[in-house]
Amino acid sequence: MRTARQLTTAAALAVTSAGLCAAPASAGPAGGLQVTPATVTPGTTVTVNTTACGRDATATGDASAVGAGTFALASKTRAEVASGRFKVPPSAQPGTYEIVARCAGSGGREVAGDLSVTLTSTASAREEQPVPVPVHPKGHVKTGVGGALGPDPVKTAAGVAVLALAAAGGTWLLHRRARGDRI
């Protein structure tokens, strides 16, 4: 029984190792389609890169599976890297979608990569979003305590005077009660 368990475990490890070694790098820069970020929320802009087109470095991308339609890929910084962008529509549903690019030259070579759409924000999706500009408040705080009526110093002084008078009257009443005087 023990020998059978060891053989089964060894066979499982061998199959897993062979599967990992033989896995193609379809989404990497070695001729596949790189989708960045790979996990997004609806409304996010996605960048797609490939080196599969060679020196021509132009392609047509197809993101219609996620509802974004077609987009162009062209060389921008490096000669053999075709790059393009598309925006995931706000109506996109959660799931994994295949993004395809077809090279203009190279015999119409086609490469694909996966894009995952989620409804919750992820770290990689937040990296692509623009940084919000801080908003500084303007005007007066309407809390109901001092300054709620505006910057009028006469009204503010009157309110402080009323509060001071109430505090003094309360202190006087407590002092009389402590001495035993009748109120």
BAFI-3210 file (N, C-alpha, C; in Angstrom, 3 decimals, decimal comma, padded with zeros to 6 digits):
// residues 183
n [1|2|3|4|5|6|7|8|9|10|11|12|13|14|15|16|17|18|19|20|21|22|23|24|25|26|27|28|29|30|31|32|33|34|35|36|37|38|39|40|41|42|43|44|45|46|47|48|49|50|51|52|53|54|55|56|57|58|59|60|61|62|63|64|65|66|67|68|69|70|71|72|73|74|75|76|77|78|79|80|81|82|83|84|85|86|87|88|89|90|91|92|93|94|95|96|97|98|99|100|101|102|103|104|105|106|107|108|109|110|111|112|113|114|115|116|117|118|119|120|121|122|123|124|125|126|127|128|129|130|131|132|133|134|135|136|137|138|139|140|141|142|143|144|145|146|147|148|149|150|151|152|153|154|155|156|157|158|159|160|161|162|163|164|165|166|167|168|169|170|171|172|173|174|175|176|177|178|179|180|181|182|183]
n.u [000,827|001,924|003,967|002,503|001,264|003,494|004,392|002,222|002,278|004,800|004,376|002,407|003,866|005,755|004,161|003,126|005,511|006,365|004,265|004,557|007,059|006,574|004,763|003,541|004,817|002,710|001,655|003,787|006,660|007,964|007,004|004,297|001,122|001,034|-000,902|-001,675|-002,954|-003,516|-005,754|-008,684|-011,060|-014,326|-014,177|-011,491|-008,356|-006,498|-003,306|-001,686|000,895|003,187|005,733|005,533|005,149|007,502|009,919|008,150|006,189|003,475|-000,005|-003,408|-005,625|-008,069|-010,602|-013,211|-014,462|-014,721|-016,181|-014,984|-014,220|-012,184|-008,663|-005,615|-002,234|001,049|004,542|006,210|008,249|010,328|011,736|010,787|008,506|005,121|002,557|-000,511|-003,637|-006,732|-010,021|-011,785|-015,193|-017,641|-019,840|-018,956|-019,002|-018,132|-015,467|-013,296|-011,635|-010,622|-008,117|-007,099|-004,501|-003,650|-001,025|000,149|002,110|004,279|002,902|000,312|000,218|-001,236|-001,791|-002,651|-004,004|-005,055|-007,629|-008,843|-011,858|-013,129|-015,445|-014,578|-012,017|-008,546|-005,067|-003,413|-005,142|-005,634|-003,159|-003,159|-005,090|-005,777|-004,255|-006,168|-006,922|-006,350|-009,038|-009,724|-011,555|-013,925|-015,234|-017,501|-017,770|-020,649|-021,715|-023,343|-022,348|-020,901|-019,739|-021,382|-023,222|-021,843|-019,159|-019,670|-018,659|-020,074|-022,383|-021,141|-019,783|-021,990|-023,135|-021,114|-021,173|-023,733|-023,409|-021,370|-022,722|-024,716|-023,112|-021,988|-024,306|-025,188|-023,076|-023,291|-025,826|-025,244|-023,323|-024,842|-026,610|-024,829|-024,063|-026,339|-028,395|-031,702|-033,307]
n.v [-001,204|001,236|001,555|001,845|004,306|006,016|005,702|006,767|009,438|010,192|009,915|011,877|014,195|014,115|014,458|017,028|018,544|018,161|019,393|022,083|022,697|022,511|024,502|027,083|030,371|032,346|034,827|036,431|038,544|037,171|036,862|036,473|037,805|040,487|041,603|044,400|046,182|042,788|042,108|043,862|046,541|047,497|050,198|050,754|051,569|049,596|048,309|046,807|044,708|043,309|041,224|039,664|040,406|041,088|042,983|044,623|045,424|046,280|045,917|044,714|044,962|043,054|043,478|042,833|040,809|041,588|043,780|046,082|046,469|046,991|047,884|049,710|048,551|049,620|050,387|052,210|052,981|050,993|049,239|046,651|046,142|046,067|048,145|048,932|050,456|050,131|050,828|049,327|048,770|050,483|048,878|046,279|042,847|040,745|038,383|036,245|037,251|036,809|038,501|039,480|039,828|040,613|040,414|042,794|042,293|039,473|037,223|037,443|036,654|035,552|036,384|035,871|036,933|036,901|038,675|039,624|040,596|042,230|043,144|044,277|046,371|045,946|045,723|045,924|047,039|049,496|050,708|051,565|053,485|057,020|059,322|060,734|064,217|066,165|067,607|070,673|071,968|074,676|077,698|077,946|075,821|074,099|073,408|074,118|075,181|078,043|080,243|079,167|080,815|082,387|084,677|086,855|089,021|090,306|088,776|086,422|087,253|087,909|085,395|084,091|085,630|085,021|082,310|082,490|083,913|082,043|079,996|081,305|081,850|079,225|078,314|080,021|079,222|076,543|077,020|078,358|076,318|074,490|075,856|075,728|077,540|078,593|078,382]
n.w [000,000|000,819|-001,077|-003,439|-002,985|-002,943|-005,584|-006,985|-006,099|-007,069|-009,824|-010,212|-009,587|-011,653|-013,962|-013,460|-013,449|-016,101|-017,445|-016,612|-017,672|-020,393|-020,917|-022,961|-023,635|-024,175|-023,511|-023,031|-023,860|-025,891|-028,597|-028,201|-027,070|-025,001|-022,389|-020,576|-017,854|-016,744|-015,333|-014,923|-014,193|-015,398|-017,752|-017,665|-019,217|-021,431|-022,277|-025,023|-026,149|-028,541|-029,993|-032,116|-034,748|-035,913|-037,790|-039,180|-037,346|-037,099|-036,508|-036,304|-033,725|-031,929|-029,794|-029,514|-028,162|-025,524|-025,968|-026,944|-029,570|-032,561|-032,722|-033,353|-033,601|-033,349|-033,920|-031,455|-029,562|-029,478|-032,221|-032,972|-031,526|-031,404|-030,338|-028,717|-027,634|-025,851|-024,569|-021,971|-022,115|-020,035|-019,653|-019,617|-018,710|-015,876|-016,293|-018,315|-021,187|-024,586|-026,235|-029,402|-031,852|-035,155|-037,325|-039,735|-041,678|-041,980|-042,892|-041,920|-039,258|-036,206|-032,865|-029,396|-026,236|-022,786|-021,042|-017,979|-016,538|-013,765|-011,150|-008,864|-007,623|-008,325|-007,414|-009,687|-011,505|-010,325|-010,649|-013,282|-013,421|-013,496|-011,197|-008,655|-008,359|-005,518|-003,700|-002,321|000,375|000,225|001,579|004,408|007,259|007,875|010,650|012,677|014,957|015,951|013,503|011,605|010,583|008,933|008,076|009,758|012,194|014,248|014,756|015,541|017,874|019,450|019,785|021,236|023,549|024,565|025,136|027,106|029,118|029,772|030,800|033,022|034,536|035,084|036,654|038,875|039,885|040,636|042,591|044,583|045,298|046,396|048,721|050,154|049,964|049,241|046,128]
ca.u [000,000|002,808|004,672|001,550|001,066|004,703|004,409|001,191|002,781|005,896|003,796|001,743|004,908|006,360|003,212|003,081|006,761|006,359|003,297|005,122|008,170|006,075|003,773|004,013|004,825|001,876|001,351|005,021|007,192|008,660|006,171|002,893|000,419|001,096|-002,027|-001,334|-002,957|-004,216|-007,033|-009,166|-012,464|-014,892|-013,784|-010,036|-007,620|-005,601|-002,220|-001,373|002,201|003,632|006,913|005,262|005,079|008,849|010,350|006,988|005,675|002,115|-001,026|-004,764|-006,098|-009,510|-011,086|-014,671|-014,974|-015,077|-017,053|-014,219|-014,009|-010,819|-007,732|-004,359|-000,973|002,157|005,798|006,323|009,570|011,282|011,422|010,108|007,400|003,874|001,835|-001,800|-004,457|-008,184|-010,706|-012,818|-016,433|-018,222|-020,878|-018,332|-019,375|-016,982|-015,100|-012,017|-011,854|-009,452|-007,773|-006,351|-003,831|-003,238|000,062|-000,066|003,056|004,546|001,900|-000,935|000,337|-002,216|-001,429|-003,753|-003,747|-006,286|-007,963|-009,866|-012,636|-013,769|-016,196|-013,855|-010,733|-007,347|-003,870|-002,928|-006,078|-005,450|-001,944|-003,424|-006,030|-005,128|-004,244|-007,135|-006,412|-006,992|-009,996|-009,663|-012,865|-014,050|-016,394|-017,599|-018,289|-021,998|-021,905|-024,335|-021,650|-020,010|-019,328|-022,354|-023,973|-020,974|-018,032|-020,101|-018,099|-021,063|-023,205|-020,286|-019,574|-023,253|-023,287|-020,156|-021,678|-024,862|-022,851|-020,662|-023,741|-025,343|-022,144|-021,886|-025,551|-025,197|-022,095|-023,874|-026,868|-024,602|-022,671|-025,893|-027,134|-023,804|-024,081|-027,589|-029,365|-032,867|-033,389]
ca.v [000,000|002,386|001,656|002,353|005,725|006,698|005,703|007,712|010,781|010,444|010,093|013,186|015,215|014,077|015,048|018,460|019,128|018,173|020,403|023,406|022,913|022,598|025,577|028,123|031,742|033,032|036,201|037,142|039,332|036,344|036,570|036,355|039,075|040,895|042,469|045,071|045,145|041,577|042,102|045,247|046,820|048,191|051,593|050,860|051,527|048,441|048,377|045,513|044,704|042,054|041,226|038,615|040,945|041,300|044,347|045,397|045,966|046,835|044,877|045,133|044,263|042,802|043,347|042,792|039,841|042,341|044,869|047,295|046,594|046,847|048,968|049,572|048,362|050,129|050,579|053,564|053,248|049,995|048,934|045,378|045,984|046,735|048,496|049,593|050,640|050,190|051,039|048,340|049,535|050,447|047,837|044,949|041,923|040,022|037,163|036,259|037,489|036,648|039,657|038,939|040,780|040,023|041,193|043,259|041,503|038,173|036,244|037,585|035,895|035,933|036,066|036,158|037,042|036,928|039,834|039,313|041,755|042,028|044,313|044,857|046,932|045,211|046,570|046,190|047,940|050,826|051,301|052,133|054,585|058,290|059,717|061,818|065,500|066,453|068,703|071,409|072,567|076,132|078,203|077,739|074,537|074,310|072,433|074,599|075,745|079,135|080,375|078,569|081,903|083,112|085,365|088,107|089,041|090,770|087,619|085,483|087,817|087,783|083,991|083,808|086,308|084,243|081,089|082,862|084,267|080,803|079,289|082,036|081,634|077,848|078,229|080,732|078,372|075,404|077,541|078,611|075,022|073,888|076,554|075,430|078,602|078,211|079,090]
ca.w [000,000|000,913|-002,343|-004,421|-002,706|-003,370|-007,046|-007,434|-005,838|-008,001|-011,159|-010,232|-009,668|-012,989|-014,910|-013,177|-013,913|-017,562|-017,873|-016,386|-018,602|-021,761|-021,036|-023,870|-023,121|-025,163|-023,140|-022,764|-024,950|-026,874|-029,756|-027,833|-026,876|-023,606|-022,032|-019,324|-016,834|-017,153|-014,620|-014,913|-013,944|-016,558|-017,895|-017,610|-020,478|-021,467|-023,244|-025,621|-026,813|-029,132|-030,861|-033,101|-036,102|-036,430|-038,145|-039,638|-036,083|-037,156|-036,406|-035,975|-032,540|-031,856|-028,428|-029,594|-027,199|-024,333|-026,411|-027,245|-031,014|-033,070|-032,434|-034,109|-032,904|-034,161|-033,211|-030,931|-029,000|-029,967|-033,617|-033,202|-030,588|-031,785|-029,130|-028,920|-026,421|-025,985|-023,298|-021,661|-021,945|-018,694|-019,597|-019,684|-017,651|-015,342|-016,999|-019,014|-022,610|-025,432|-027,052|-030,539|-032,731|-036,426|-037,906|-041,107|-042,471|-041,362|-043,317|-041,168|-038,012|-035,206|-031,486|-028,481|-024,801|-021,995|-020,231|-016,963|-016,094|-012,464|-010,689|-007,742|-008,019|-007,946|-007,383|-011,038|-012,156|-009,753|-011,183|-014,598|-013,280|-013,204|-009,799|-008,468|-007,886|-004,238|-003,698|-001,075|000,646|000,171|002,294|005,845|007,698|008,391|011,714|013,636|016,094|015,591|012,122|010,700|009,973|008,019|008,699|010,393|013,550|015,224|015,129|016,255|019,220|020,180|020,159|022,309|024,753|025,084|025,735|028,324|030,100|030,212|031,645|034,295|035,285|035,591|037,738|040,019|040,463|041,300|043,785|045,582|045,756|047,237|050,015|050,821|049,766|048,441|044,872]
c.u [000,865|003,549|003,759|001,336|002,285|004,772|003,401|001,668|003,895|005,373|003,124|002,769|005,549|005,462|003,143|004,340|006,807|005,406|003,839|006,246|007,675|005,097|004,305|003,946|004,008|001,599|002,610|005,529|007,867|007,733|004,698|002,258|000,417|-000,013|-001,730|-002,355|-003,802|-005,577|-007,479|-010,612|-013,021|-014,506|-012,278|-009,432|-006,570|-004,558|-001,881|-000,053|002,473|004,898|006,725|005,302|006,452|009,139|009,203|006,333|004,363|001,137|-002,374|-005,226|-007,601|-009,891|-012,608|-015,262|-015,417|-015,959|-016,323|-013,936|-012,560|-009,986|-006,432|-003,186|000,134|003,380|005,872|007,729|010,623|010,817|010,605|008,939|006,203|003,059|000,538|-002,565|-005,932|-008,790|-011,789|-014,111|-016,979|-019,279|-020,299|-018,705|-018,131|-016,740|-013,730|-012,280|-010,550|-009,294|-006,832|-005,709|-003,374|-002,233|-000,270|000,851|003,147|003,483|000,606|-000,939|-000,621|-001,747|-002,570|-003,253|-005,067|-006,400|-009,067|-010,536|-013,307|-014,548|-015,511|-012,494|-009,596|-006,160|-003,397|-003,870|-005,925|-004,197|-002,210|-004,340|-005,285|-005,246|-005,228|-006,462|-007,109|-007,888|-009,949|-011,013|-012,808|-015,278|-016,355|-018,197|-019,636|-022,305|-022,960|-023,692|-020,698|-019,611|-020,321|-023,152|-023,133|-019,891|-018,407|-019,603|-019,100|-021,928|-022,384|-020,052|-020,840|-023,462|-022,348|-020,638|-022,838|-024,367|-022,128|-021,639|-024,420|-024,405|-022,027|-023,135|-025,617|-024,242|-022,649|-024,948|-026,268|-023,923|-023,690|-026,425|-026,119|-023,764|-025,346|-028,625|-030,526|-032,914|-034,772]
c.v [001,259|002,615|002,246|003,847|006,526|006,791|006,703|009,147|011,132|010,682|011,462|014,311|015,267|014,734|016,560|019,150|019,217|019,241|021,818|023,712|023,136|023,739|026,664|029,490|032,613|034,485|037,021|037,869|038,507|035,946|036,393|037,734|039,378|041,907|043,057|046,154|043,957|041,456|043,549|045,320|047,523|049,673|051,809|050,825|050,424|048,668|046,969|045,641|043,335|042,276|040,224|039,131|041,249|042,755|045,227|046,116|046,733|045,680|045,522|044,291|044,124|042,535|043,304|041,765|040,535|043,543|046,136|047,464|046,414|048,079|048,682|049,365|048,826|050,293|052,025|053,842|052,272|049,498|047,659|045,139|046,779|046,946|049,204|049,669|050,590|050,342|049,985|049,117|049,435|049,350|046,423|044,114|041,197|038,726|037,305|036,320|037,335|037,893|039,142|040,088|040,029|040,959|041,590|042,499|040,119|037,144|036,316|036,790|036,448|035,474|036,491|036,230|037,161|038,205|039,422|040,605|041,384|043,282|044,991|045,303|046,062|046,150|046,901|047,124|049,356|051,495|052,027|053,352|055,883|058,641|060,862|063,071|065,818|067,687|069,361|072,080|074,085|076,532|077,822|076,368|074,783|073,233|072,866|075,198|076,812|079,160|079,800|079,654|082,697|083,848|086,666|088,142|089,493|089,594|086,598|085,963|087,693|086,341|083,600|084,443|085,524|082,971|081,392|083,196|083,016|080,026|079,962|081,814|080,219|077,676|078,892|079,876|077,170|075,841|077,793|077,314|074,375|074,554|076,263|076,524|078,076|079,037|079,582]
c.w [000,000|-000,402|-003,423|-004,242|-003,169|-004,892|-007,600|-007,245|-006,811|-009,414|-011,270|-010,327|-011,039|-014,020|-014,714|-013,686|-015,429|-018,094|-017,707|-017,358|-020,027|-021,967|-021,957|-023,217|-024,067|-024,800|-022,892|-023,988|-026,034|-028,017|-029,440|-027,733|-025,386|-023,353|-020,661|-019,000|-017,285|-016,481|-014,455|-014,457|-015,183|-016,555|-017,892|-019,014|-020,388|-022,559|-023,707|-026,380|-027,416|-029,947|-031,986|-034,534|-036,702|-036,741|-038,621|-038,462|-036,225|-037,146|-036,166|-034,803|-032,554|-030,403|-028,411|-028,635|-025,913|-024,679|-026,790|-028,731|-031,413|-032,721|-033,164|-033,163|-033,836|-033,284|-032,734|-030,434|-029,509|-031,329|-033,806|-032,243|-031,092|-030,518|-029,482|-027,620|-026,793|-024,599|-023,128|-021,414|-020,519|-018,539|-019,627|-018,465|-017,137|-016,130|-017,621|-020,508|-023,374|-026,310|-028,141|-031,309|-033,981|-037,085|-039,344|-042,060|-041,849|-041,719|-042,532|-039,876|-036,968|-033,833|-030,576|-027,048|-024,078|-021,181|-019,272|-016,520|-014,785|-012,099|-009,518|-008,210|-007,522|-007,982|-008,789|-011,785|-011,613|-010,290|-012,494|-014,523|-013,007|-011,725|-009,617|-007,908|-006,573|-004,337|-002,332|-000,846|000,593|000,974|003,764|006,140|008,354|009,434|012,714|014,877|015,583|014,139|011,131|009,985|008,997|008,771|009,403|011,842|014,618|015,690|015,911|017,684|020,060|020,638|021,281|023,613|025,372|025,758|027,045|029,438|030,645|031,125|033,012|035,149|035,850|036,750|039,002|040,696|041,192|042,599|044,899|046,141|046,714|048,634|050,797|050,722|048,954|047,186|044,653]
res [m|r|t|a|r|q|l|t|t|a|a|a|l|a|v|t|s|a|g|l|c|a|a|p|a|s|a|g|p|a|g|g|l|q|v|t|p|a|t|v|t|p|g|t|t|v|t|v|n|t|t|a|c|g|r|d|a|t|a|t|g|d|a|s|a|v|g|a|g|t|f|a|l|a|s|k|t|r|a|e|v|a|s|g|r|f|k|v|p|p|s|a|q|p|g|t|y|e|i|v|a|r|c|a|g|s|g|g|r|e|v|a|g|d|l|s|v|t|l|t|s|t|a|s|a|r|e|e|q|p|v|p|v|p|v|h|p|k|g|h|v|k|t|g|v|g|g|a|l|g|p|d|p|v|k|t|a|a|g|v|a|v|l|a|l|a|a|a|g|g|t|w|l|l|h|r|r|a|r|g|d|r|i]
***
